[in-house]
């Protein structure tokens, strides 16, 4: 768990653009493997931004699909109302092709649904007729690095040149409350889901003199600092006397976030922003500050809370490191995301091979 892979039991993954920096997370291994040329494509699992954010930091393309469009059968459940599997690839067309393979109804996952339309591989080179909204709060919030803002603004201008109708919109409550809402709902569901990993039936078991000691030693050895932090936070939020005040209230706020996005989509087909407020940060820079680490998902969480699909494409460099550009659509609008992402990708001409690997 987390936005850097530094909590992995196998040690941190390194960013192919700069091995001294993180690749993002939690699917940083998948993004780094694609960026380094170790694989043509990979799968990630996204709860709060774990596909889009590492794709941005590693200079590759990542799709968090509409909730329920890809089976989660076989993965470890983190937050069941948010978890979603999606593709990571070097190009938008490759991303669309992999999504076409994995998307659809699965009898082994009761949350999956049939796609209303088949996935199409994008061919277009323009954005004529596409209405793009630029949420002020997602593009001007405190903490976005100047180089990231500059690259995102250039991409928005490119969208205009490609024929898109671009206008400003607002998502004030989604951005203000998205992060705290997420860090109540996700840890609460993680606390419930991970309770099964007690050494009796699943995973690691550390033997001890009695059952309680075995539980304690198993969970102490089997979970890293960040999973433990989230389990404790979630357990507290679900405890007697606090459930309605925390988890229940967060679910109400989640409805407000969804409604605010729905209102924006009455005017626009897509919403855009930087994917991550920063480029890849140095390994160890945020490990002692969990709140700074959580802020890495500030721009990806609101649309995730609303169950919406999002595509991150590389849109340039800042300080020699990739910047990600996020496109958000209505539910089941993956084909439009691929169309817009492909057109922008062709216009940007980003070289996805890290300079040090050429």
LINFEN-V953043 format. One record per run of one state. SS is the DSSP state (H for helix, E for strand, L for the rest). FROM is the first residue (numbers start at 0). TO is the last residue. Records with the same first field share a line. If there is no record, write none. Layout:
# LINFEN-V953043
SS = FROM-TO + FROM-TO
This chain:
# LINFEN-V953043
L = 0-13 + 15-16 + 18-19 + 21-26 + 35-39 + 46-50 + 58-59 + 64-68 + 70-82 + 89-90 + 103-104 + 106-107 + 109-129 + 140-144 + 161-163 + 169-170 + 196-209 + 222-223 + 238-242 + 264-268 + 274-280 + 282-288 + 305-308 + 318-319 + 329-332 + 348-353 + 357-357
E = 14-14 + 17-17 + 20-20 + 40-45 + 60-63 + 69-69 + 83-88 + 102-102 + 105-105 + 108-108 + 130-134 + 164-168 + 269-273 + 281-281 + 309-317 + 320-328
H = 27-34 + 51-57 + 91-101 + 135-139 + 145-160 + 171-195 + 210-221 + 224-237 + 243-263 + 289-304 + 333-347 + 354-356
